[in-house]
Amino acid sequence: MDLKQKVIDRLNNLTKPVRSLGYLEDIALKMALIQNKEIPELFSDKRVYVFASDHGVVENGVSAYPKDVTYQMVFNFLNGGAAINVFSRHVGAKVYVVDAGVDYDFQDNPSLIKMKVGYGTKDFTKGPAMSRDEAEKCIEFGKKIAKDAIKEGADLLAVGDMGIGNTTTASTIAVAFGYNIDDIIDIGTPLDSEGIKRKREAILRAIEVNRPDPDDPIDVLSKVGGYCIGEMAGFILEAAHSKVPVVIDGFPTTSAFLISYYLDKDVINYVFSGHKSYVKGHKVILDSLNLRPILDLDMRLGEGTGAVLSMPIIEAAVKMIREMATFDSANVSKGIDQSLEDVK
């Protein structure tokens, strides 16, 4: 009997009707397979890495907020005053901020990881966002951050994003990979109809000018991506290769996941979707990959907030398979025998 069937059998023999805990059972199964253990271990070091960078496309009026908000929010993260800090304290996760490409020089801080590739990408409506060498450097930097985290003992990771203009960048990446722009484009920060129109025009212009190759994820990243998105993609790749679960957040982090996925489709077996963003394109991408979000709270903040809030649910799923009694151990009579696959 293989490991998957052993875990399914254990889930079916816990004191409950088969599949009565729904998606929690799928989470428990996935965690068991990630850890390669019939009974997965609990987490001792939960972390969220918030990747920040500036995006040249903001020059086209695609955001309701000025570019300076990117570096100002980095200070807010480091001072512990943002939503991600509050939620992370609540769930017992550590917050690290990654300067992947903010147009600002920060002083050293224990919670700041300096992996700056550049001072913001170029305006990709006029040409490539970055060079191919820079895109490859993003991937390598992201891998190093994940590798260092795992070496230090991190066993449940999450990614978050910060960067004015990142929803436009994420949308353009999705369109480059073949998603329909009308299914994808939406607001990140509040925009009026003219703002949405400018965003749509910027995306279409970027695709026309750069012609990113959907069969070459590094080409897509270099032409219409962002430094933070590239580093998140590398981070996700390394976490998956190291068999450590990583929770993605909203739309920009999911565009980073798309890049990692098209570089290595096996990463999906190590990734959880923390939540479904209010941004409509997020659901389209998650559905296309059959990646079910854990939460659906109409959030669209980013920062890793939805990913971190889902961590206790992942932990609850692990505790369920670890701590619930079986029918035999509790001397409880079983119902009709049914398999995990048979009951929806």
C-alpha positions as CSV (number, residue, x, y, z in Angstrom):
1,M,0.0,0.0,0.0
2,D,1.5,3.4,-1.0
3,L,1.7,6.4,1.3
4,K,-1.3,8.2,-0.2
5,Q,-3.6,5.2,0.4
6,K,-2.3,4.8,4.0
7,V,-3.2,8.4,4.7
8,I,-6.6,8.1,3.1
9,D,-7.3,5.0,5.1
10,R,-6.3,6.8,8.3
11,L,-8.6,9.8,7.5
12,N,-11.4,7.4,6.8
13,N,-10.9,5.6,10.1
14,L,-11.0,8.7,12.3
15,T,-14.2,9.1,14.4
16,K,-16.3,11.0,11.8
17,P,-18.3,10.2,8.7
18,V,-16.0,9.9,5.7
19,R,-15.2,13.2,4.1
20,S,-17.2,15.1,6.7
21,L,-14.3,17.5,7.3
22,G,-14.2,18.3,3.6
23,Y,-11.2,20.3,2.3
24,L,-9.5,20.0,5.7
25,E,-9.0,16.3,4.8
26,D,-7.4,17.3,1.5
27,I,-5.0,19.7,3.3
28,A,-4.0,17.0,5.8
29,L,-3.4,14.5,2.9
30,K,-1.3,17.0,1.0
31,M,0.8,17.8,4.1
32,A,1.4,14.1,4.7
33,L,2.6,13.7,1.1
34,I,4.8,16.8,1.4
35,Q,6.4,15.5,4.5
36,N,6.4,11.9,3.3
37,K,4.8,10.8,6.6
38,E,1.5,9.0,7.3
39,I,1.0,11.3,10.3
40,P,2.5,14.8,9.4
41,E,4.4,16.8,11.9
42,L,3.2,20.1,13.4
43,F,5.1,23.3,12.5
44,S,7.7,24.9,14.7
45,D,8.8,27.9,12.6
46,K,6.2,29.7,10.5
47,R,7.4,32.6,8.4
48,V,6.1,35.1,5.8
49,Y,8.4,36.8,3.4
50,V,7.0,40.1,2.0
51,F,8.8,40.9,-1.3
52,A,8.8,44.6,-2.2
53,S,9.8,46.4,-5.4
54,D,8.7,49.3,-7.6
55,H,7.2,48.9,-11.0
56,G,7.9,51.3,-13.9
57,V,4.4,50.8,-15.3
58,V,3.0,53.2,-12.7
59,E,4.1,56.0,-15.0
60,N,1.0,55.2,-16.9
61,G,-1.4,56.1,-14.2
62,V,-2.5,52.5,-13.4
63,S,-2.6,52.9,-9.6
64,A,-4.6,55.1,-7.2
65,Y,-1.5,55.5,-5.0
66,P,1.8,57.2,-5.6
67,K,5.0,55.2,-6.0
68,D,6.4,56.5,-2.7
69,V,3.9,54.3,-0.9
70,T,6.1,51.2,-1.7
71,Y,9.1,52.4,0.4
72,Q,6.8,53.9,3.1
73,M,5.0,50.6,3.6
74,V,8.4,48.8,3.9
75,F,9.1,51.1,6.9
76,N,5.6,50.3,8.2
77,F,6.3,46.5,8.0
78,L,9.7,47.0,9.7
79,N,7.9,49.0,12.5
80,G,5.3,46.3,13.0
81,G,2.3,48.5,12.1
82,A,0.9,46.9,8.9
83,A,-1.9,44.3,8.6
84,I,0.6,41.6,7.9
85,N,2.4,42.3,11.2
86,V,-0.9,42.2,13.2
87,F,-2.0,38.9,11.6
88,S,1.4,37.3,11.8
89,R,1.6,38.1,15.5
90,H,-1.9,36.6,15.9
91,V,-0.9,33.3,14.2
92,G,2.7,33.1,15.6
93,A,4.5,33.7,12.3
94,K,7.7,35.8,11.8
95,V,7.7,38.6,9.2
96,Y,10.6,39.2,7.0
97,V,10.7,42.0,4.4
98,V,12.7,41.5,1.2
99,D,13.9,44.5,-0.8
100,A,13.8,43.0,-4.2
101,G,13.9,46.3,-6.1
102,V,12.5,49.3,-4.2
103,D,13.5,52.7,-5.4
104,Y,15.0,53.6,-2.0
105,D,18.1,52.6,0.0
106,F,17.2,51.2,3.4
107,Q,19.4,51.0,6.5
108,D,20.1,47.6,7.9
109,N,17.4,46.0,10.0
110,P,17.2,42.4,11.4
111,S,13.8,41.9,9.6
112,L,15.0,43.3,6.3
113,I,16.7,41.1,3.6
114,K,18.5,43.2,1.0
115,M,18.3,41.4,-2.3
116,K,17.9,44.4,-4.6
117,V,18.1,43.6,-8.3
118,G,17.5,47.2,-9.3
119,Y,15.7,50.4,-8.3
120,G,12.4,49.5,-9.8
121,T,11.7,48.0,-13.2
122,K,11.5,50.0,-16.4
123,D,8.1,51.0,-17.9
124,F,7.3,47.8,-19.9
125,T,4.9,49.7,-22.2
126,K,8.0,51.0,-23.9
127,G,10.3,47.9,-23.7
128,P,11.3,45.1,-21.4
129,A,10.8,45.6,-17.7
130,M,14.3,44.2,-17.0
131,S,17.1,42.3,-18.8
132,R,17.1,38.5,-19.0
133,D,20.2,38.5,-16.7
134,E,18.2,40.5,-14.1
135,A,15.3,38.1,-14.4
136,E,17.6,35.1,-13.8
137,K,19.1,37.0,-10.9
138,C,15.6,37.4,-9.4
139,I,15.1,33.7,-9.5
140,E,18.5,32.9,-7.9
141,F,18.0,35.5,-5.2
142,G,14.6,34.1,-4.3
143,K,16.0,30.6,-4.2
144,K,18.7,31.8,-1.8
145,I,16.2,33.4,0.5
146,A,14.1,30.2,0.8
147,K,17.2,28.1,1.2
148,D,18.5,30.2,4.0
149,A,15.0,30.2,5.7
150,I,14.8,26.4,5.5
151,K,18.4,26.0,6.8
152,E,17.4,28.1,9.8
153,G,14.5,25.7,10.5
154,A,11.5,27.3,8.7
155,D,8.9,24.6,8.1
156,L,5.8,26.5,6.9
157,L,6.4,29.4,4.5
158,A,4.2,32.1,3.0
159,V,4.9,34.8,0.5
160,G,3.5,38.3,0.3
161,D,4.0,41.3,-2.0
162,M,4.3,45.1,-1.8
163,G,4.7,47.4,-4.7
164,I,2.6,50.0,-6.3
165,G,1.6,48.9,-9.7
166,N,2.1,45.2,-9.0
167,T,-1.5,44.2,-9.9
168,T,-0.9,45.6,-13.4
169,T,2.3,43.6,-13.6
170,A,0.6,40.5,-12.4
171,S,-2.2,41.0,-14.9
172,T,0.2,41.4,-17.8
173,I,2.1,38.2,-16.8
174,A,-1.2,36.3,-16.8
175,V,-2.1,37.7,-20.2
176,A,1.4,36.8,-21.5
177,F,0.7,33.2,-20.4
178,G,-2.6,33.2,-22.5
179,Y,-5.3,34.3,-20.1
180,N,-7.9,36.5,-21.5
181,I,-7.5,40.1,-20.5
182,D,-11.2,40.6,-19.9
183,D,-11.2,37.7,-17.5
184,I,-8.1,39.1,-15.7
185,I,-8.1,42.8,-15.5
186,D,-9.5,44.4,-12.3
187,I,-8.8,46.9,-9.6
188,G,-6.0,46.4,-7.1
189,T,-6.3,49.7,-5.4
190,P,-9.5,51.6,-6.0
191,L,-9.6,53.0,-9.6
192,D,-12.2,54.8,-11.5
193,S,-13.3,53.7,-15.0
194,E,-10.6,55.9,-16.6
195,G,-8.0,54.3,-14.4
196,I,-9.2,50.8,-15.5
197,K,-9.0,51.9,-19.1
198,R,-5.4,53.1,-18.6
199,K,-4.5,49.8,-17.0
200,R,-6.0,47.8,-19.9
201,E,-4.2,49.9,-22.5
202,A,-0.9,49.5,-20.6
203,I,-1.3,45.7,-20.5
204,L,-2.1,45.5,-24.2
205,R,0.7,47.8,-25.2
206,A,3.2,45.9,-23.1
207,I,2.2,42.6,-24.8
208,E,2.4,44.2,-28.3
209,V,5.7,46.0,-27.7
210,N,7.5,43.1,-26.0
211,R,5.9,40.0,-27.4
212,P,6.7,37.8,-24.4
213,D,7.1,34.1,-25.2
214,P,4.6,32.0,-23.1
215,D,6.8,28.9,-23.5
216,D,9.7,30.7,-21.8
217,P,8.8,31.9,-18.3
218,I,12.1,33.8,-17.9
219,D,11.3,35.7,-21.1
220,V,7.8,36.6,-19.7
221,L,9.4,37.7,-16.4
222,S,12.1,39.8,-18.0
223,K,9.7,41.5,-20.4
224,V,6.6,42.2,-18.3
225,G,7.4,41.1,-14.8
226,G,8.7,42.7,-11.6
227,Y,11.7,42.1,-9.4
228,C,9.5,41.1,-6.4
229,I,7.5,38.7,-8.6
230,G,10.7,37.1,-9.9
231,E,12.1,36.6,-6.4
232,M,8.9,35.1,-5.2
233,A,9.0,32.7,-8.1
234,G,12.5,31.6,-7.1
235,F,11.5,31.4,-3.5
236,I,8.5,29.1,-4.3
237,L,10.7,26.9,-6.5
238,E,13.3,26.4,-3.8
239,A,10.7,25.7,-1.1
240,A,9.1,23.0,-3.4
241,H,12.5,21.5,-4.2
242,S,13.2,21.3,-0.5
243,K,9.8,19.8,0.2
244,V,8.7,22.6,2.4
245,P,5.1,23.8,2.1
246,V,4.6,27.4,0.9
247,V,1.4,29.4,1.0
248,I,0.7,31.9,-1.7
249,D,-1.4,35.0,-1.1
250,G,-3.4,37.0,-3.6
251,F,-3.1,38.0,-7.3
252,P,0.6,39.2,-7.5
253,T,1.9,36.2,-5.6
254,T,-0.1,33.9,-7.8
255,S,1.5,35.4,-10.9
256,A,4.8,34.6,-9.3
257,F,3.5,31.1,-8.7
258,L,2.6,30.9,-12.4
259,I,6.2,31.6,-13.4
260,S,7.5,29.0,-11.0
261,Y,4.8,26.5,-12.2
262,Y,5.8,26.9,-15.8
263,L,9.4,26.4,-14.9
264,D,8.6,23.3,-12.9
265,K,5.0,22.0,-12.7
266,D,5.8,19.8,-9.7
267,V,5.8,22.9,-7.5
268,I,2.0,22.8,-7.3
269,N,2.3,19.7,-5.0
270,Y,3.9,21.9,-2.4
271,V,1.8,25.0,-2.7
272,F,-1.3,26.0,-0.8
273,S,-3.5,29.0,-1.9
274,G,-4.2,30.9,1.3
275,H,-7.2,32.8,0.0
276,K,-9.2,33.9,-3.1
277,S,-8.7,37.6,-3.6
278,Y,-11.5,39.9,-4.5
279,V,-9.6,40.7,-7.7
280,K,-11.5,38.6,-10.3
281,G,-8.5,37.4,-12.2
282,H,-7.2,35.6,-9.2
283,K,-10.1,33.1,-9.2
284,V,-9.6,32.5,-12.9
285,I,-6.0,31.5,-12.5
286,L,-6.6,29.4,-9.4
287,D,-9.5,27.6,-11.1
288,S,-7.4,26.9,-14.2
289,L,-4.8,25.2,-12.0
290,N,-7.3,23.4,-9.8
291,L,-5.7,25.1,-6.8
292,R,-8.4,25.6,-4.2
293,P,-8.1,28.6,-1.9
294,I,-8.5,28.0,1.8
295,L,-10.2,31.3,2.6
296,D,-12.6,33.6,0.7
297,L,-13.0,36.9,2.6
298,D,-13.1,39.4,-0.2
299,M,-9.6,40.6,0.7
300,R,-7.3,42.4,-1.8
301,L,-4.7,43.9,0.3
302,G,-1.7,41.7,-0.4
303,E,1.3,41.7,1.9
304,G,0.7,38.0,2.5
305,T,-2.3,38.7,4.7
306,G,-4.5,36.0,3.3
307,A,-1.7,33.4,3.3
308,V,-0.9,34.0,7.0
309,L,-4.5,33.9,8.0
310,S,-4.8,30.5,6.4
311,M,-1.9,29.1,8.4
312,P,-4.0,28.1,11.5
313,I,-6.4,26.2,9.2
314,I,-3.5,24.2,7.8
315,E,-2.3,23.6,11.3
316,A,-5.8,22.5,12.3
317,A,-5.9,20.0,9.5
318,V,-2.6,18.5,10.7
319,K,-3.8,18.3,14.3
320,M,-6.9,16.6,13.1
321,I,-5.1,13.7,11.5
322,R,-2.6,13.6,14.4
323,E,-4.9,13.8,17.4
324,M,-8.4,12.5,16.5
325,A,-9.2,9.0,17.7
326,T,-9.8,6.2,15.3
327,F,-13.0,4.1,15.5
328,D,-11.0,1.2,16.9
329,S,-9.1,3.2,19.5
330,A,-12.3,5.0,20.7
331,N,-14.5,1.8,20.5
332,V,-16.9,3.6,18.2
333,S,-18.9,1.7,15.6
334,K,-18.2,2.4,12.0
335,G,-20.7,3.5,9.4
336,I,-20.9,2.2,5.8
337,D,-17.4,1.8,4.4
338,Q,-16.6,4.5,1.9
339,S,-13.4,5.7,0.3
340,L,-12.1,9.3,0.2
341,E,-12.5,9.4,-3.6
342,D,-16.1,8.0,-3.6
343,V,-17.6,10.7,-1.4
344,K,-17.7,14.3,-2.6
